Amino acid sequence: MLQFSELGLPAVITRALEEVGYTTPTEVQAQSIPAALKGADLLVSAQTGSGKTAAFLLPALAKLSERSTGTGSGPRILVLTPTRELAQQIEKNAQTYASGMRGMRTACLVGGQPFGFQTRALSRPVDVVVATPGRLMDHMRQGRIDYSRLEMLVLDEADRMLDMGFIEDIETIVKATPATRQTLLFSATLDGNVGRLARELTNNPERIEIARQESGGNIAEHLLYADDMRHKERLLDAILKDSNFDQAVVFTATKISTEEIADKLSDMGYAAACLHGDMPQSWRNRTLNDLRRGRVRVLVATDVAARGIDVPTITHVVNFDLPKQAEDYVHRIGRTGRAGRDGTAITLADTREFHKVRRIEQYLKRTLPEGVIEGLEPTRRIQKTTGGPRRPGSGGAGNGQRRNSGGGYGGNKSYGGGNGGNSSYGNKRQGGQGGPRGNGGGSYDRRGSGSRD
Ligand code: AMP
């Protein structure tokens, strides 16, 4: 099996990797590191959890093992990333991988934190700057960033940065950097706007596409339909009560609902906390620390706030609300099953959200196994008002038959722990009327009338 020592990285870095227990490179690392070390620009489609952070940091840090030929004391490496948490994680990883490199200096420039500390860091020589585009622009306007010796620009999660409206900032930042720089762009997708941006920013790039994981791998996924909000709350309670969870992240659609649900869970006796972008950064940091230390067992978060959370003891992800964008589903469930462990991801969907579930499944190119919790089955019919083509073999127009909510998870009590049973999630019974999608049974109402039982 390929070893890090074969990729051409300086020994000082491979030694640090050994210390953190990385033995073999992941696929994205095996492909990206040698290409980046040759000096090529890269366009890499890889997802979170693939090891992409080290895929760009390691060749970036390799540059620092040689003296700068440039003048000035500004950053030699600039990493742009969409969120504060990701930026902090990347800076931490850089310090770990460069632990054997004396005198490497980093600065993390993110919003929501005082300028003073960041400004001081920029007044000294700095090697690596990790930044979110908005705050970096603030520093640039004040004339605090000297790009004269910049060697490498990394855009991490470029698709996400575009989604968040950073395109103009990114273009301004890139224009300020030397044309001689090496550019590495990482993104879940290289299509559409990202592709256009990539063409603008890179020079004869090598394109590396890491296949999206076709299945959740070590993450067991489940889909539960709910009649309404109250029903979802009861499902969440049942999930937390009956699963042997160590720590869980619950995703909601809005900042306010993170607070409401965290409050309810606290009232019910869970060590719960919320995390969203309107909280002061110091408070967010404290919450994340509490999560890492195990003081918080259930974190209720929005998508953006939870990006980049890397806590191996998170055993469960619950999508209390569906993600707005299909790719966010992948980011969300990637909070569990970290560091080679198993995880469970349970998605709750309103019976009126069938079309949103379909969109996620189309993106994933797989169906989410649908189940029920005994005694908490949905009573409303799933509204299949989606106009899109059905999956091949999924059959004709159903006529509003009721879903079969029998079957549960293999008959008996379905959730883990405490009941002496073998307590795993089962899938809803396949076949016959009301089976899951794709069984040819035509069991879904396609009239689009939205009528309910
Ligand atoms: P990322 O996709 O960069 O968020 O990385 C996902 C996780 O994999 C992080 O917890 C990393 O610390 C870990 N990781 C990255 N590369 C390796 C490797 N080669 N061997 C083992 N773990 C790794």
Boltz pocket constraint, residues with backbone or C-beta under 6 A from the ligand:
constraints:
  - pocket:
      binder: B
      contacts: [[A, 21], [A, 22], [A, 23], [A, 24], [A, 25], [A, 26], [A, 29], [A, 47], [A, 48], [A, 49], [A, 50], [A, 51], [A, 52], [A, 53], [A, 54], [A, 310], [A, 338], [A, 339]]
      max_distance: 6.0
